[in-house]
Every structure is written in structure tokens, then in C-alpha cells.
Amino acid sequence: MSYNNSKEVGKGFDRITAVYDTVVSIASFDRINKSQLAFLSHLSTQKTALILGGGTGFFLQKVLEQNEEINITYVDASPKMIMYAKKRIEKNMPNSLKRVTFICAGVEDFEWQFFDVIVCNYLLDLFDNAYVQVLAEKFKDNLNSEGLLYITDFQISKTNSLLKWGTQIGLKVLYSFFRWTTCLNTKQLPEIERILSEQRFYLLDSENYLGGILVCSLFKLKD
Ligand SMILES: C[S@@+](CC[C@H](N)C(=O)[O-])C[C@H]1O[C@@H](n2cnc3c(N)ncnc32)[C@H](O)[C@@H]1O
């Protein structure tokens, strides 16, 4: 298991928080944000959600707007990301602030409880296969019955070799950038779907963006 020190990585993400939204929006033609919203309409009825590695709070605000009842636990290793997310809700939805519990911690240190939805948008790509497996077991053990696992991330094409090559180069650049700015050790994309299926998650639906480089997926546990 390649080990990331979540405190170091959190401090690293602190360094890029102020420019994160702008860089991500320009570099992905705003598809990083748009891709996360593919199945937002499926989050209208749940009572509790866990958002892991939520960043500056773009998705947090969207869920609060979508579902007026939901209570959200929001976890991020970066104190600045947490501060930005909190400020975003304070500014745009002050009455909803009481529905969010902000926790500045690594997923490695988080004390798990049961949730109706668990969200990981562009987080699992920061870990290797072995740690994604640890997380997949946590998801399985901490989702309520009928619970949803909501994941958006990069994927490498299995059929189009040009796209596969382009994505691999792009990810190399991205991982080098993260290694330089955030002390991240990860070098390649984990096999998210395979690992989840080994933990009895099945794919309910998925939607591709940027020609299939980005994918938003909704999973549920088999009975
Ligand atoms: C690539 S950003 C994605 C942010 C947001 N979900 C999005 O899609 O724009 C990854 C986020 O995960 C946080 N993070 C990185 N490692 C973490 C860890 N081990 N535990 C919790 N959060 C982590 C970072 O601080 C950052 O906010």
C-alpha cells in the first residue's frame, strides 16, 4: 500500500485551495464540476450523507439545494478547503449551515457512522488499489440499506487506445503536479470499479464526460 500522510497532503491542498476552482474549471472545460452533477437528482430524499474530500464545497452546495432535509458530514484533510466550503455555504445558503458538520481530517482517521449516501468526487484517484479496497470495505459496512455510493473520477478507456494513451499521459502530468504541490505518493489510477464489485457493489448507472475520461457512477450494494 503506498502511504499518503493525510496531514501533509492536507497542508499541500491548503497551498492550492485559492486557485483550485479556477484551475480545475479551465483545465477541464468545467467538466470536473459538471460531471459530479450527473446523478444529483437521485439525492433528493435521503436523510444523511457523507462527502469525503469535498474540497471547496461546490458539490456540497448543490446537494443542500437539491435536498432540503438532508444532514451532511463533510470531511476534508485540508483546513483551507474546509474553510472555503464553510464560507461558501455561509454566503450562499446561511440557513443550511446547521445541516452540515465540517470535519477536518483524513479519511484514514475519520470515525465512521451509518449514512444514506457516501460521496467521493475526485478523491479515490489519490489512493492506490490497496487503500481503495480498505475504503470500499468501510463503504460497505457504513451504508444504510438502500444506501447509495456516488463516485465521480477519471477512467482509462479499455477500448480506444488513443484515448487510453492520452488519459495516461494526462494523469502522469496530474500526479506529478500533485506530488510537487501536495506531497502525494500515488502514481496511477486505482481500479475503482473492480474493487467495488469485489465488495458486492453493483453499478446502477454511469455517465461519461470529456469523451469518457471522466465518469460519474452510482453504486448500490447487492442484497
Ligand atoms: C482533487 S480534490 C477534489 C475536491 C472536490 N471533491 C472536487 O471534486 O472538486 C481532493 C480533495 O480531497 C482532499 N483530500 C486529499 N487527501 C485526503 C484524505 N486522505 N482524506 C480526506 N481528504 C483528502 C483534498 O484536501 C482535496 O480537497
The ligand as an ORCA input file, in Angstrom:
! r2SCAN-3c Opt
* xyz 0 1
  C      -8.767     16.533     -6.083
  S      -9.566     17.331     -4.767
  C     -11.285     17.062     -5.143
  C     -12.166     18.087     -4.483
  C     -13.638     18.001     -4.860
  N     -14.222     16.759     -4.408
  C     -13.825     18.163     -6.341
  O     -14.288     17.238     -6.968
  O     -13.512     19.232     -6.871
  C      -9.293     16.214     -3.453
  C      -9.762     16.725     -2.099
  O      -9.560     15.688     -1.165
  C      -8.880     16.186     -0.035
  N      -8.048     15.076      0.463
  C      -6.880     14.609     -0.024
  N      -6.453     13.542      0.669
  C      -7.378     13.354      1.630
  C      -7.504     12.405      2.679
  N      -6.594     11.454      2.860
  N      -8.579     12.499      3.480
  C      -9.518     13.469      3.307
  N      -9.447     14.385      2.343
  C      -8.399     14.316      1.498
  C      -8.082     17.380     -0.517
  O      -7.809     18.290      0.520
  C      -8.998     17.949     -1.590
  O      -9.902     18.864     -1.055
*
